[in-house]
Amino acid sequence: MNIVVQRARHPQLRDYIHSAVSGLLPFIEKGLVERVAVIFFNTDNIPLERFIFKLAMDPSYGSKVEEGDLEFSLRSFLVKLSVSEGLTKVLPRDCRWEITAYFRSLPRVSISKDADLWIPTDTKQWQQPPLITPIKSMSSEPLSVQLYLEHPSLSEPKPQEKKIL
């Protein structure tokens, strides 16, 4: 199946994404990662929207995974991202983003050299439960993935505007 999958053009951005995904792989394989989020922030560091990838990995499969089947499932899953643009909001030009991983349990640094690549975050959370829009789910043994988009609730307090005196 020949499906066009988009990728970043800028080499540093491509390296950042590759490094983040590669750095998470050992933890995903061990079933330690619950969710991976791509979070967009305003200039006050408040999340504007979050793409959440909820992961479930069956570690009992080990190396018995049919790579071709998994790749096929993941490609068709990621294609859905390109048609989800209508679900997103227009983001301000000065926003920033990051990749955040939510671990089921924290990896021990002494056991894995990869553990020190990930640091605790002080990401601000919304005060109200977010609005959740499901985008796609996939189950292809040993990996199950759900993708959904989170926006702040309509009742979420708006950040105070900074006044210049």
Helices and strands as residue ranges (DSSP letters): H 11-29, E 33-41, E 47-57, G 59-61, H 67-82, G 85-87, E 96-103, G 113-117, E 131-140, E 143-151
